[in-house]
């Protein structure tokens, strides 16, 4: 019954074989049946040159060190529990602080760009998602409906947009009200298969920095441009300098897409014009990559290991506002009823995935503005603990998240501990500092920055924090054969 699919000879001489290495050995039952004999499965990798092999092995080792599941536990950022359920992330205090800092950054941008905050419930009636078209489309990846005593059925919401359409529809709108930009950090739930789950990058419950813009057809390109600019600001602030844009278009041979072809052609032409006008990298249409209701612009980011991740997205939607769906309207300048266009956008995408990628991108060594503990005050000895507490209070009053090391250790040991904890900045103080009102700053990577007045140190750190500066950008490491990871989230 055995067929050797690799039957040789494959090369005329062993001299033709380049560099290779066996990487792992595992047991495997014949035909996958535990009642059969156990065989040995050998894993290996082969490259044309030793240099290519060495680069590949170095990249694999670096990826192992940066694994967000390992660093997340080591840095006490997040955890999971079998009692809570697979794919459901529990944010620890430090991870929650990092997440809240990201959210605060996004909220500041939302306010500056004219978005209005909304909140929606975590469940909705099945009928809501049937009207939107999501229920049949996501039927295989949704949690089962919750059936109540009166036979009403509810779903854990798999997306936020149907709820936002109901907020729009709650009152009449004039063209003077548009664009209307509604934003929410909305948690959604999807029952991903257990084999697809992975740390924070593929989960069953995740929060999107979600927003929906309702606008006139004439405003579409300007609003899409604003969404792209927002996403570019986020990527720049987090040192994601290497990315490309993927234009997700409809596959005309597929029946999964809703809406007439002419509406699709109009939407696809609009986002392509904007993407090319803004000189975004990539911009080649990819048929079959659209959401079922409209075309989209996905930001595919390369992390420091060279791997690709789809993070931010902007999606154009003529379908949900249509008469066949939610029948959204506004009164135009001609005093007649018109149909708005809906834009879905999420610069971060899933917060869980974004943080998972961010952990690996920075190898856990976050820039000052993002780090859960930004500064650690280290007294030289027990004699300086009182001054160290005063320094800590001064830094905290300046809005800096500050720790204090009072361990009975030597100064060198305390500095090493802070280095291992990946604290961006250390403030060292001793008896002479107390007398002079000074401190010594120490950067995690740059080392000793010298002594300065406490006022100068506070101002320097406060300024760097306020600017959300990234002084030490991750050094890219080529990852041979890197492939796209983390599929996009349709709404």
Secondary structure, 3 states (H helix, E strand, C coil): CCCCCCCCCCCCCHHHCCEEEEEEEEEEEHHHCCCCCEEEEEEEEEECCHHHHHHHHHHHHHHHHHCHHHHHHHCCCEECCCCCCCCCCEECHHHHHHHHHHHHHHHHHHHHCCCEECCCCCEEEHHHHHHHCHHHHCHHHCCCCEECCCCCEEEECCCCHHHHHHHHHCCCCEHHHCCEEEEEEEEEECCCCHHHCECCCECCEEEEEEEEEEECHHHHHHHHHHHHHHHHHHHHHCCCCCEEEEEEECCCCCCCCCCCHHHHHHHHHHHHHHHHHCCCCEEEEEECCCECCECEEEEEEECCCCCEEEEEEEEEECCCCCCCCCCCCEECCCCCEECCEEEEEECCCEHHHHHHHHHHHHCCCCCCCCCCCCEEEEECCHHHHHHHHHHHHHHHHCCCCEEEECCCCCHHHHHHHHHHCCCCEEEEECHHHHHHCEEEEEECCCEEEEEEEHHHHHHHHHHHHHHCCCCCCCCCCCCCCCCEECCCCCC
